[in-house]
Amino acid sequence: MKYKAFLVEENEGKYSGSVTELDTDQLPEGDVLIRVNYSSLNFKDALSYSGNKGVTRKFPHVPGIDAVGVVESSKTGDFKAGDEVLVTGFDLGMNTWGGYGEYIQVPAKWVLSLPKGMNAYESMCYGTAGLTAGLSILKLVDAGIKPQDGTVVVSGATGGVGSISVAILSHLGYDVLAISGKDASDFLVDQLGAKQVISRQEFEEKYNSRPMAKPEFAAGIDAVAGGILSGMIKSVNYNGVVTCCGMVAGVGLDTSIFPFILRGVTLAGVDSVECSIEDRQRVWKALGGEWKPNVLTDLAHEIGMSDLESKLKQILQGQAKGRYVLKH
Ligand SMILES: NC(=O)c1ccc[n+]([C@@H]2O[C@H](COP(=O)([O-])OP(=O)(O)OC[C@H]3O[C@@H](n4cnc5c(N)ncnc54)[C@H](OP(=O)(O)O)[C@@H]3O)[C@@H](O)[C@H]2O)c1
């Protein structure tokens, strides 16, 4: 069966993508063939598109770590033709051709039924960014951190993980301090409900210039690492929790053991790629239920294949605001 996909090709060390006609016979082996309706754009997709070998080793390649659609055929009894399903993470879009094609073929264990409480488009407004925001918030909730415990600080706040974290936490009644490199208080405060915005530079100067800072936050959700993550660890309250999922600002972490041994701080790693089906189901259920922010669709923009390349470039430059959903 012929279908269209955004195929990234390598030519003398340079990478470029174009909409190309492929055949489903070219798809990798898998249990479930899915007709994709929507995908979404994440930082990892931008890395794959740019030829980052840590994400995608072999080209030509179809990126897209998220996909939602309808089962065309299934070799296992878990799914049947016509089921609405969702795939995020695992190897999708990394070395297995992903959601920027109109079809994907994947192992059945990667596939979830479309969660209750959301339609296909909304599931991609979340995508991997939303799952990661949800897994991060779950760490706070499981640690017993409640809105009355104080402010939660969120970094990379206009990005995918950050903006959804800000929206969900505000929806749940937490006061959020959003860290951003952009002049974006209209988006973060007026639209998503953050209480305040602080620039990356001011946050680092205030909270990362000494081994410990004044404890001011109940928790932190970090998507960028570097000095911002270090500053969060140094400034959360006694028994505070800081989650860590991303490395937009680097892979470094400059801290001493003081926040851990003097304040009982927990640094909680978040992985949306290989996390268990149980954790995925728990988070997706909450994302379709009590956590679903009213602004979910407002923070996303629908795009077509013709816009894909320019938006991936925007993400690579750290210039994107909110989420992009790709419609096939
Ligand atoms: N562990 C996991 O399972 C998992 C899952 C999803 C994502 N991630 C990782 O999490 C990170 C964020 O992903 P995303 O999809 O949210 O990316 P994104 O949409 O590109 O957002 C990243 C945001 O980080 C901020 N930023 C950009 N450059 C920066 C810099 N040099 N220093 C500090 N902040 C900077 C920007 O927000 P402001 O301008 O508002 O500061 C940007 O919008 C990425 O590293 C991604 O690979 C990990």
The ligand as an SDF file (V2000), in Angstrom:
LIG
                    3D

 48 52  0  0  0  0  0  0  0  0999 V2000
   13.3990   11.7420   29.7220 N   0  0  0  0  0  0  0  0  0  0  0  0
   12.4050   11.6630   28.8680 C   0  0  0  0  0  0  0  0  0  0  0  0
   11.7060   10.6560   28.7580 O   0  0  0  0  0  0  0  0  0  0  0  0
   12.0880   12.8460   28.0130 C   0  0  0  0  0  0  0  0  0  0  0  0
   10.8360   12.9860   27.4010 C   0  0  0  0  0  0  0  0  0  0  0  0
   10.5460   14.1650   26.6940 C   0  0  0  0  0  0  0  0  0  0  0  0
   11.5280   15.1360   26.5670 C   0  0  0  0  0  0  0  0  0  0  0  0
   12.7420   14.9180   27.1190 N   0  0  0  0  0  0  0  0  0  0  0  0
   13.7860   15.9330   27.0320 C   0  0  0  0  0  0  0  0  0  0  0  0
   13.3270   17.0710   27.7420 O   0  0  0  0  0  0  0  0  0  0  0  0
   13.8300   18.2480   27.1280 C   0  0  0  0  0  0  0  0  0  0  0  0
   12.6650   19.1640   26.7740 C   0  0  0  0  0  0  0  0  0  0  0  0
   11.8640   18.5330   25.7890 O   0  0  0  0  0  0  0  0  0  0  0  0
   10.7030   19.3450   25.0460 P   0  0  0  0  0  0  0  0  0  0  0  0
   10.1020   18.4090   24.0780 O   0  0  0  0  0  0  0  0  0  0  0  0
    9.8980   20.0510   26.0660 O   0  0  0  0  0  0  0  0  0  0  0  0
   11.6040   20.4080   24.2650 O   0  0  0  0  0  0  0  0  0  0  0  0
   11.1730   21.8240   23.6440 P   0  0  0  0  0  0  0  0  0  0  0  0
    9.7320   21.8440   23.3360 O   0  0  0  0  0  0  0  0  0  0  0  0
   12.1670   22.0990   22.6000 O   0  0  0  0  0  0  0  0  0  0  0  0
   11.3760   22.8230   24.8870 O   0  0  0  0  0  0  0  0  0  0  0  0
   12.6140   23.0540   25.4700 C   0  0  0  0  0  0  0  0  0  0  0  0
   12.5940   24.4430   26.1180 C   0  0  0  0  0  0  0  0  0  0  0  0
   13.8000   24.5930   26.8680 O   0  0  0  0  0  0  0  0  0  0  0  0
   14.1500   25.9820   26.9100 C   0  0  0  0  0  0  0  0  0  0  0  0
   15.5260   26.1240   26.4220 N   0  0  0  0  0  0  0  0  0  0  0  0
   15.9550   26.0990   25.1280 C   0  0  0  0  0  0  0  0  0  0  0  0
   17.2930   26.2550   25.0750 N   0  0  0  0  0  0  0  0  0  0  0  0
   17.7090   26.3770   26.3510 C   0  0  0  0  0  0  0  0  0  0  0  0
   18.9840   26.5770   26.9660 C   0  0  0  0  0  0  0  0  0  0  0  0
   20.1060   26.6800   26.2430 N   0  0  0  0  0  0  0  0  0  0  0  0
   19.0340   26.6850   28.3060 N   0  0  0  0  0  0  0  0  0  0  0  0
   17.9220   26.5670   29.0640 C   0  0  0  0  0  0  0  0  0  0  0  0
   16.6790   26.3860   28.5500 N   0  0  0  0  0  0  0  0  0  0  0  0
   16.5930   26.2860   27.2200 C   0  0  0  0  0  0  0  0  0  0  0  0
   13.1590   26.7100   26.0030 C   0  0  0  0  0  0  0  0  0  0  0  0
   12.1060   27.1890   26.8480 O   0  0  0  0  0  0  0  0  0  0  0  0
   12.1580   28.7040   27.4680 P   0  0  0  0  0  0  0  0  0  0  0  0
   12.5330   29.5970   26.3230 O   0  0  0  0  0  0  0  0  0  0  0  0
   10.7810   28.9090   27.9650 O   0  0  0  0  0  0  0  0  0  0  0  0
   13.1990   28.7060   28.5430 O   0  0  0  0  0  0  0  0  0  0  0  0
   12.6050   25.5970   25.1340 C   0  0  0  0  0  0  0  0  0  0  0  0
   11.3370   25.9210   24.6190 O   0  0  0  0  0  0  0  0  0  0  0  0
   14.6540   17.7680   25.9250 C   0  0  0  0  0  0  0  0  0  0  0  0
   16.0090   17.6290   26.3030 O   0  0  0  0  0  0  0  0  0  0  0  0
   14.0690   16.4140   25.6240 C   0  0  0  0  0  0  0  0  0  0  0  0
   14.9650   15.5760   24.9380 O   0  0  0  0  0  0  0  0  0  0  0  0
   13.0440   13.8110   27.8400 C   0  0  0  0  0  0  0  0  0  0  0  0
  1  2  1  0
  2  3  2  0
  2  4  1  0
  4  5  1  0
  4 48  2  0
  5  6  2  0
  6  7  1  0
  7  8  2  0
  8  9  1  0
  8 48  1  0
  9 10  1  0
  9 46  1  0
 10 11  1  0
 11 12  1  0
 11 44  1  0
 12 13  1  0
 13 14  1  0
 14 15  2  0
 14 16  1  0
 14 17  1  0
 17 18  1  0
 18 19  2  0
 18 20  1  0
 18 21  1  0
 21 22  1  0
 22 23  1  0
 23 24  1  0
 23 42  1  0
 24 25  1  0
 25 26  1  0
 25 36  1  0
 26 27  1  0
 26 35  1  0
 27 28  2  0
 28 29  1  0
 29 30  1  0
 29 35  2  0
 30 31  1  0
 30 32  2  0
 32 33  1  0
 33 34  2  0
 34 35  1  0
 36 37  1  0
 36 42  1  0
 37 38  1  0
 38 39  2  0
 38 40  1  0
 38 41  1  0
 42 43  1  0
 44 45  1  0
 44 46  1  0
 46 47  1  0
M  CHG  2   8   1  16  -1
M  END
$$$$
